[in-house]
């Protein structure tokens, strides 16, 4: 059974209460969306929003109005210009989610420069590779990342200036000093008005699952096309609220919070530096729009189930409204999930709470979102139709092809791989196998290069099998399906450290580490039952016949996961070869 057979039209589902009234509101397009560049969009929004808060941290420890934001952008742009940054130059940024990121990134944009972010988990070698490709002479960072940045620079990359946002050191430039460095003759307005739509607004470095990261060049025109299309598909009201907590090196955060919500819609943006604490900040912010990867939604669901909320359909309308308020999601105009396959049961659970979630598909090369369900016409099991202005078709091997203004300008310094990705007719080859139904709704089967073909020649999607495993029990944090050229499928399973801690506390166990709990008999029986549960939703050939619980954790940016938490399948196969062979012993 493929995901199309499980598709459910949201508008056909009976609701015992209306969906959040805010979701049904109609939002007009703010003037920023008509601007030709992100610079002009920002200037329009800042002028309109004035004394409203633009950037903040939890508890208002930092609070910056739009007027203050605009003034600081002007001073920082002048300071960067005094360091030699101009149109076409690049500026590296390695920061946690904090207001300073938005200040310096927006300032660089106003020079016609190309700011880009570095994943916080990056090693010195990885940073050196990015800096070598980007050729940035300036990097903006904070004390916690200074040692690894300095090591990268010592490897021979030509970085001339390091700006430190949270400290003053003799050999560095402080953010305050940068704001005072501008020349009195610097013509800020003439500079930002000279920025063109085709100028590269940012570089997004791919996560490197199949090789060294590629620098995706996205122009002002690309990003504004994305912003306009998504505002049309999922209208949002100007002046709302949301949270920045995903890595700014990932386009999901850069597009959704920095560009769409902040620069485009004039939101108040709360910066949360620790993504693991996101659930504690949602009730304070009560965002107007919000999105997350499936794992975050899975953890929220697990927390609710731990409180006895296993079946939302048995609750009254008042009880469901209370849960939405408790979560801090009661004022959302729309909710989103993307980045990996999402189990239909997870989406149905939140639907039954009155929180319909729009599943999306996208990639860095397409300026983020390619397909997205309208909030009132969700088909659970699909990631919706193409967003306005985007064409889709399937190639001969059912690879999804994308064409439109959202398609990248190309990979930086890599014309060969650019030609491989974008054909002569302008079609972006996504590398994803997909189906498109009669209503234009897309279902992603899996990455073309990651499909499992077993010994009998059966094609399977490991990502969908893994999504089933992870949704079967909260203890399963990661799962890697093995089965290519094998007679049956096996899985390596990694326990979730946060859930392990709660489990150990509940059962009076002294050691809550995944390393210890992997050998616990109760945990092993729970995981075995979860595998059986997952298998009940899979065809016989897809089912997991044997599994192993790994006595370790897989961390973003480590041997097993990319910084965006995608599985590094080849390195996993090599690192755990002995464990895998043990699963097939005596086959």
C-alpha positions in Angstrom: 0.0 0.0 0.0 1.5 3.3 -1.0 0.8 6.7 0.6 -1.8 7.7 -2.0 -4.1 4.9 -0.8 -4.1 6.5 2.7 -4.7 10.1 1.5 -7.6 11.7 3.3 -9.1 15.0 2.2 -9.2 17.3 5.2 -12.3 19.1 4.0 -14.2 15.8 4.0 -13.5 15.0 7.6 -16.2 15.6 10.1 -15.2 18.0 12.9 -17.0 18.3 16.2 -15.9 22.0 16.4 -14.6 24.6 13.9 -10.9 24.7 13.1 -9.2 27.7 14.8 -11.1 30.8 13.7 -7.8 32.5 12.9 -7.0 29.9 10.3 -10.1 30.9 8.3 -9.1 34.6 8.2 -8.2 36.2 4.9 -4.9 38.1 5.0 -4.1 40.9 2.5 -0.7 41.1 1.0 1.6 43.7 2.7 3.4 46.1 0.4 6.7 44.3 1.1 5.7 41.4 -1.2 5.6 43.7 -4.2 9.2 44.9 -3.7 11.8 43.8 -6.3 14.4 43.1 -3.6 14.6 42.0 0.0 16.2 45.3 0.8 13.2 47.3 -0.4 10.9 44.8 1.2 12.7 45.4 4.5 12.5 49.2 4.2 8.8 49.1 3.4 8.1 46.9 6.4 10.3 48.9 8.8 8.5 52.1 7.8 5.1 50.6 8.3 5.8 48.8 11.6 7.7 51.6 13.4 7.6 51.1 17.1 6.3 47.6 17.0 8.8 45.0 18.3 10.7 43.3 15.5 13.2 41.1 17.3 13.2 39.7 20.8 14.4 36.9 23.0 12.2 35.0 25.6 11.2 37.2 28.5 12.1 40.3 26.5 15.7 40.1 27.7 16.4 41.7 24.3 13.7 43.7 22.5 14.3 45.7 19.3 11.7 47.7 17.5 11.4 48.0 13.8 12.7 51.6 13.9 15.7 50.5 15.9 16.2 47.5 13.6 16.3 49.8 10.6 18.8 52.2 12.2 21.1 49.5 13.3 21.0 47.9 9.8 22.1 51.2 8.3 25.0 51.5 10.8 26.1 47.9 10.3 25.9 48.2 6.6 28.2 51.2 6.7 30.6 49.3 9.0 30.7 46.3 6.7 31.3 48.6 3.8 34.3 50.1 5.6 35.7 46.6 5.8 35.5 46.4 2.0 32.2 44.5 1.7 30.2 45.5 -1.4 27.9 44.2 -4.0 28.7 40.5 -4.9 30.9 39.9 -1.9 30.1 37.2 0.7 29.8 37.4 4.4 30.0 34.3 6.6 27.8 34.0 9.7 28.1 31.4 12.5 25.7 32.3 15.3 23.0 30.6 17.3 19.4 31.8 16.8 19.8 35.4 18.2 18.7 38.9 17.1 22.2 39.7 15.9 21.9 37.2 13.1 19.0 39.2 11.6 20.8 42.5 12.1 24.0 41.5 10.3 22.3 39.4 7.6 20.0 42.2 6.7 22.8 44.8 6.7 24.8 42.7 4.3 21.8 42.3 2.0 21.6 46.1 1.8 25.1 46.2 0.4 24.2 43.8 -2.4 26.4 41.3 -0.6 25.6 37.6 0.0 25.4 36.6 3.6 25.4 32.9 4.4 25.2 30.8 7.6 27.3 27.9 8.9 25.8 25.0 10.9 26.7 25.3 14.5 27.8 21.7 14.6 30.3 22.1 11.8 34.0 21.1 12.2 36.9 23.3 11.3 37.5 21.3 8.1 33.8 21.7 7.1 33.9 25.4 7.8 37.2 25.8 5.8 35.5 24.0 2.8 32.5 26.5 3.0 34.8 29.5 3.3 36.9 28.3 0.5 33.9 28.0 -1.8 32.3 31.2 -0.7 35.5 33.3 -0.6 34.3 35.4 2.2 36.7 37.9 3.7 34.5 38.6 6.7 33.0 36.2 9.2 30.6 37.2 12.0 30.5 34.8 15.0 30.2 34.5 18.8 32.6 33.4 21.5 31.4 29.8 21.7 32.3 29.2 18.0 35.4 31.3 17.9 37.9 28.5 18.5 36.6 26.3 15.6 36.3 29.4 13.3 39.9 30.4 14.1 41.1 26.8 13.4 39.3 26.9 10.0 40.9 30.2 9.2 44.3 28.8 10.2 43.8 26.1 7.5 44.5 28.8 4.9 41.2 30.3 4.0 41.4 34.0 3.2 39.3 35.6 6.0 40.6 39.0 6.9 38.1 40.2 9.5 36.3 38.4 12.4 33.4 40.2 14.0 32.5 39.0 17.5 28.9 39.8 18.5 29.0 39.0 22.2 32.5 40.0 23.4 35.3 42.6 23.0 38.8 41.3 22.2 41.8 43.3 21.0 42.3 41.2 17.9 38.6 41.1 17.0 35.9 43.6 15.9 33.0 43.9 18.3 29.5 44.4 16.9 29.4 47.8 18.7 32.6 48.8 17.1 31.4 47.7 13.7 28.4 49.9 14.0 30.7 52.9 14.6 33.1 52.2 11.8 31.1 53.5 8.9 32.4 56.5 6.9 30.3 59.7 7.1 30.2 59.8 3.3 28.6 56.4 3.0 25.4 56.7 0.9 23.2 54.0 2.5 20.1 54.7 0.4 21.8 54.8 -2.9 23.6 51.6 -2.0 20.6 49.5 -1.2 18.6 50.9 -4.1 21.3 49.8 -6.5 20.8 46.1 -5.4 19.2 44.2 -8.2 16.6 41.4 -8.2 19.1 39.0 -9.8 21.8 39.6 -7.1 22.5 36.5 -5.0 20.8 37.1 -1.6 22.2 34.0 0.1 24.1 30.8 -0.2 22.5 27.6 1.3 25.0 24.8 1.6 23.4 21.4 1.1 23.7 18.9 3.9 26.2 16.7 2.0 24.5 13.3 2.1 26.1 12.3 -1.2 29.3 14.3 -1.2 30.8 17.7 -0.3 28.2 20.4 0.4 27.1 22.4 -2.7 26.5 26.2 -2.4 23.0 26.9 -3.6 22.8 30.4 -5.0 19.4 32.0 -4.3 18.7 35.5 -5.6 16.4 38.2 -4.3 14.0 37.4 -7.2 14.0 33.7 -6.1 13.2 34.4 -2.5 10.5 37.0 -3.3 8.8 34.6 -5.7 8.8 32.0 -2.9 7.4 34.6 -0.4 4.6 35.7 -2.8 3.6 32.2 -3.7 3.5 31.0 -0.1 1.5 34.1 1.0 -1.0 33.2 -1.7 -1.1 29.5 -0.7 -1.1 30.1 3.1 -2.3 33.7 3.7 -1.0 35.2 7.0 -1.9 38.5 8.6 0.7 41.2 8.9 2.2 42.0 12.3 1.9 38.5 13.8 4.4 36.5 15.9 6.6 33.5 15.4 9.8 31.8 16.7 13.2 31.3 15.1 14.7 28.1 16.4 15.8 25.9 13.5 19.4 26.5 12.2 19.7 29.6 10.1 22.0 27.7 7.8 18.9 25.7 6.9 16.7 27.4 4.4 13.5 26.4 6.3 14.4 28.9 9.1 15.9 31.5 6.8 12.9 31.6 4.5 10.1 31.1 7.0 11.2 33.4 9.8 13.8 35.8 8.4 12.4 36.5 5.0 8.7 35.5 5.0 7.6 36.4 8.5 10.0 39.1 9.5 10.9 41.1 6.3 7.7 40.3 4.5 5.0 40.2 7.1 6.6 42.4 9.8 6.2 39.8 12.5 7.6 40.0 16.0 10.3 37.4 15.9 11.4 35.6 19.0 14.8 34.0 18.8 15.3 30.8 20.7 18.9 29.6 20.9 18.2 26.1 22.0 15.8 24.2 19.7 15.3 21.5 22.4 13.5 24.1 24.5 11.0 25.1 21.8 7.9 23.6 23.5 8.5 25.7 26.6 8.5 28.9 24.6 5.5 28.3 22.4 2.9 29.3 25.2 4.7 32.6 25.8 4.9 33.6 22.1 1.6 32.0 20.9 2.8 32.2 17.3 0.6 33.3 14.4 2.3 30.7 12.1 4.6 27.9 13.0 6.3 24.9 11.5 8.5 22.0 12.5 10.1 18.8 11.3 8.2 15.6 12.0 10.4 14.7 15.0 9.3 17.8 16.8 5.6 17.1 16.2 6.2 13.5 17.3 7.7 14.7 20.6 4.8 17.1 21.2 2.4 14.2 20.6 4.3 11.9 22.9 4.2 14.6 25.7 0.4 14.8 25.3 0.0 11.1 25.3 2.1 10.9 28.5 -0.6 13.2 30.0 -3.3 10.7 29.0 -4.4 12.5 25.8 -4.2 9.4 23.6 -7.4 9.9 21.5 -8.4 13.6 20.9 -11.7 12.5 19.3 -13.1 11.5 22.7 -12.5 15.0 24.1 -15.0 17.8 24.2 -14.6 21.0 22.1 -13.7 22.9 25.2 -11.1 20.4 26.2 -9.5 20.4 22.8 -9.4 24.2 22.8 -7.7 24.1 26.2 -5.0 21.8 24.9 -4.4 24.1 22.0 -4.0 27.0 24.4 -1.7 24.9 26.7 0.6 24.2 23.7 0.6 27.8 22.7 -0.8 27.0 19.2 -4.3 28.3 19.7 -3.7 31.5 17.6 -2.0 29.9 14.6 -3.3 30.8 11.2 -1.5 27.8 9.8 0.8 25.0 10.8 3.4 23.2 8.7 5.5 20.1 8.7 8.3 19.1 6.3 11.8 17.9 5.9 11.0 14.2 6.1 8.0 11.8 5.6 5.3 12.3 8.2 3.2 9.4 9.4 -0.5 9.9 8.6 -1.4 8.9 12.2 0.6 11.9 13.5 -1.2 14.3 11.2 -4.6 12.8 12.1 -3.9 13.2 15.8 -3.3 16.9 15.5 -6.2 17.3 13.1 -8.4 15.7 15.7 -7.1 18.4 18.2 -8.2 21.1 15.7 -4.7 21.7 14.5 -4.5 20.8 10.8 -0.9 20.6 9.7 0.0 21.4 6.1 2.7 19.0 4.9 5.1 20.5 2.4 7.9 19.3 0.1 10.8 21.5 -0.9 14.5 21.7 -1.3 17.2 24.4 -1.1 17.6 24.4 -4.9 13.9 25.5 -5.1 14.1 28.4 -2.6 12.4 26.1 -0.1 8.8 25.1 -0.7 7.7 23.4 -3.9 4.4 21.9 -2.9 2.0 22.7 0.0 -1.6 21.8 0.8 -4.1 24.6 1.2 -5.1 24.7 4.9 -8.7 23.9 4.1 -8.0 21.2 1.5 -5.4 19.0 3.2 -4.9 15.4 1.9 -3.2 13.5 4.7 -0.6 11.3 3.0 0.4 13.9 0.4 2.4 17.1 0.5 -0.1 19.1 -1.5 -0.1 20.6 -5.0 2.6 22.9 -6.4 2.6 26.5 -5.0 1.4 29.2 -7.4 3.7 30.0 -10.3 5.5 26.6 -10.1 5.2 23.9 -12.8 5.6 20.2 -12.0 6.0 17.1 -14.1 7.4 13.6 -13.7 10.4 12.4 -15.7 10.6 9.0 -17.4 11.6 7.3 -14.2 9.0 9.2 -12.1 11.5 11.7 -10.8 9.8 15.0 -9.8 10.8 17.9 -12.0 10.2 21.6 -11.0 10.2 24.7 -13.1 9.5 28.3 -12.1 11.0 31.5 -10.7 11.9 29.8 -7.4 14.5 27.6 -9.1 18.0 28.5 -8.0 20.6 30.5 -10.0 22.9 27.5 -9.8 25.6 26.0 -7.5 28.4 28.4 -6.6 31.5 27.7 -8.7 30.2 24.4 -10.0 28.7 24.8 -13.5 28.9 21.0 -14.1 26.7 20.0 -11.2 24.4 23.0 -12.0 23.9 21.5 -15.6 23.2 18.1 -14.0 20.5 19.7 -11.7 18.8 22.1 -14.2 18.3 20.9 -17.8 18.2 23.1 -20.9 14.5 23.7 -20.6 14.8 25.0 -17.1 13.5 22.0 -15.3 15.1 21.3 -11.9 15.7 17.6 -11.4 14.9 17.0 -7.7 16.2 13.5 -7.3 12.9 12.5 -5.7 10.6 9.8 -7.0 7.0 11.0 -6.8 3.4 10.4 -7.8 0.9 13.2 -8.7 -2.8 12.5 -8.4 -5.7 13.8 -10.5 -6.0 16.9 -8.2 -2.3 17.7 -8.6 -1.4 16.6 -5.1 2.1 15.2 -4.9 3.3 12.2 -2.9 7.0 11.8 -2.5 8.1 8.1 -2.6 11.8 8.6 -1.7 15.1 9.9 -2.9 15.9 8.2 -6.2 19.4 7.3 -5.0 18.1 5.9 -1.7 15.4 3.5 -2.9 15.9 0.0 -1.6 15.8 -2.8 -4.2 15.8 -6.1 -2.4 17.2 -9.4 -3.7 13.9 -10.2 -5.4 13.9 -6.9 -7.3 11.2 -5.1 -5.2 11.6 -1.3 -4.9 10.9 0.2 -1.5 11.2 3.5 0.2 13.4 3.3 3.3 12.3 6.8 4.4 8.6 5.8 4.6 9.5 2.6 6.5 11.6 4.6 8.9 8.8 7.2 9.4 6.5 4.3 10.4 9.1 3.0 12.9 9.7 6.4 14.5 5.9 7.0 14.9 5.3 3.6 16.5 6.8 4.7 19.9 8.4 7.8 21.3 11.4 5.9 22.5 12.5 5.5 18.9 14.5 8.6 18.0 16.1 7.4 14.8 15.7 4.4 12.6 17.7 3.3 9.6 16.2 0.6 7.3 18.6 -1.8 5.7 17.6 -4.1 2.8 19.2 -3.1 -0.5 20.2 -6.4 -2.3 19.1 -8.3 0.8 16.4 -11.0 1.1 14.5 -8.9 3.8 14.6 -5.6 5.6 16.3 -5.0 9.0 16.6 -1.8 11.0 19.1 -0.1 13.2 17.2 1.7 16.0 18.5 4.5 18.1 16.7 5.6 21.3 15.6 9.2 21.9 17.7 10.6 24.9 14.9 12.9 26.1 12.3 10.1 26.2 14.9 7.8 27.8 15.2 10.3 30.6 11.5 10.4 31.2 11.3 6.6 31.0 14.1 6.1 33.5 12.5 8.5 35.9 9.1 6.7 35.6 10.6 3.3 36.2 13.1 4.2 38.9 16.2 3.6 36.8 19.4 5.2 37.9 21.0 5.4 34.4 18.9 7.1 31.8 21.5 7.0 29.0 20.5 5.4 25.7 23.7 3.3 26.0 22.3 1.7 29.2 18.6 1.5 28.3 19.4 -0.2 25.0 20.1 -3.4 27.1 17.1 -3.0 29.4 14.7 -5.9 28.9 11.6 -3.7 29.2 12.9 -1.3 26.7 13.7 -4.1 24.3 10.2 -5.5 24.6 8.7 -2.1 24.0 10.8 -1.6 20.9 9.9 -5.1 19.7 6.2 -4.3 20.1 6.7 -1.0 18.3 8.3 -2.8 15.3 5.3 -5.1 15.1 3.0 -2.0 15.2 5.0 -0.4 12.4 4.9 -3.6 10.4 1.1 -3.7 10.6 1.1 -0.6 8.4 3.5 -1.9 5.8 3.3 -4.5 3.1 4.8 -7.8 3.7 7.9 -7.1 1.7 8.4 -3.8 3.4 8.2 -5.2 6.9 11.2 -5.2 9.3 12.1 -8.8 10.0 15.0 -8.2 12.5 16.2 -5.1 14.3 19.0 -4.0 16.6 18.9 -1.3 19.3 22.1 0.7 19.1 23.7 1.6 22.4 24.6 5.1 21.3 23.1 8.4 20.2 23.2 9.8 16.7 23.7 13.6 16.7 23.2 16.1 14.0 26.5 16.8 12.2 28.0 13.5 13.5 28.9 10.3 11.7 25.3 9.2 11.1 23.3 12.4 10.6 23.7 15.6 8.6 23.2 18.9 10.4 19.6 18.8 9.1 19.1 15.3 10.7 19.1 13.4 7.4 20.6 9.9 7.5 24.1 9.4 6.1 23.3 6.0 4.8 26.6 5.0 3.3 28.6 6.0 6.4 26.1 4.2 8.6 26.5 1.1 6.5 30.2 1.3 6.9 30.4 2.1 10.6 27.8 -0.5 11.6 28.7 -3.2 9.1 29.3 -5.8 11.8 25.9 -5.1 13.4 24.2 -5.3 10.0 25.8 -8.5 9.1 24.8 -10.0 12.5 21.2 -9.2 11.6 21.5 -11.2 8.4 23.5 -14.1 9.9 22.1 -17.4 8.9 19.7 -15.9 6.3 
